């Protein structure tokens, strides 16, 4: 379960980074961008925190 959480956190962090790159390249921010970035960041942090708590 720990490996699943860490991989999930990593994947959402990569999606977050790719979306930030897309917004910077496009030089415009849409309302859906804020939603996608918020959800990806939240899920990434949530997965990493759960993975770290499982280690202890």
N, C-alpha and C positions, 0 to 999 in steps of 0.2 A: 504494500500500500504506500509505503514511503517513496519508493521509486516512481510510482504513478503520480503522486502529488508533486514531486520535484520536476518531472517531465512536463506535467500540465502547467506548472508555474513558468517553466522555461518557454513553452510554446506561446502562452499568452503574453509573455514579455517580448518575444520576437514579433508577434502580431502588433503589439503596441509600438515597438520601434519602427516597424515597416510603415505603420499608419502615420506616425509622426514624420517620417521621411517623405511620405506622399503629400502630407499637408504642407511641409516646407517647400517641396518641389512645385506644388500647385500654387502656393502663395495666397491661398484662400482657405477660410475655415467655414465649414457648413455646420448646421446644428447636428446633423447625424455624426459628424466627426467627433464632436464633444461626447456624444453618447457612446460611440465605439471606444474612444480612448478611456473614458471613465469605467466602462465595463471590463475592458481588457486589463487596466491597471488594478481594479478591484479584485478580479479573479486571480490575477498573478500574485498579488500580495496575500490573498486568502490561502492559496495553495502553498506558497512558501511558508507562511506561518503555521499551517497545519502540519506540513512536512517537518518543520523544525521542532514542533511540540511532540511529534511522534518519536523523535530521536531521543528525547529525555525519558 
